[in-house]
Amino acid sequence: MRNPLAMGAALLALSTTSGLANDWSGFYAGGGIGNIEVDPSGAGDKEDDTSYGVHAGYRYDTGQWVFGGEFEYDWTDVELDPGVSVDNVMRLKATAGYDFGNTLVYIAAGAAEVDVDGLGNDWGEFFGLGAAYAVSSQTILSLELLEHNFSDIDGSGVDADAWSVNLRASWRF
C-alpha cells in the first residue's frame, strides 16, 4: 500500500510546477484578512485591529518582470479615540516584481483613501513589499506588508502613519 501523505505531496508538487504559473499575465480577484496598525498625531494612541477586504487587478508578465495594477478595499475598526475610528482603506496600487516561476516577489506603491469616522476621508500614499505563490494555475496565495502615510486628514490637522499586513487568496480568470 502506498503512503497517502507521499502521494499528496507528489500531487501538490506536480500541480505547482513552473509550467502552471510561468505566465502571471491576466485578471485576478480575491479576498484577504490581516492586521492594520494606525499611529495618529494628536488623535489618540497607536492602535491596531483586524482588517478584511477584497481586491481585483491585472498583471502583465514580460518573461522575468511582472507589472500590474490593482484596486483593493479593506474594512476595519481601529478605535483611536472616543468617536474617532478608522473604518476602511481603499487602495489604487501599482506593482512591479520578479517572476521566479511559481513565486512572484514584488514591490507595491500607490494612492490610498482612508475613512476616519470623526475626522473625515482623505488621500495619502503607500508603499510596500509582497510575495505571491501560485498554488495552481488559477489559485494564488500572497502576503503583503504596506506602509501608509496620511497628512492633515480632511483638514483636521491630524497626520497618521499606518502599517498593514495581509494574507490574500486570489483566483485568476
Summary of the structure (lengths in Angstrom):
residues: 173
radius of gyration: 18.6
end to end distance: 38.5
largest distance: 70.3
contacts: 557
relative contact order: 0.21
helix: 11%
strand: 68%
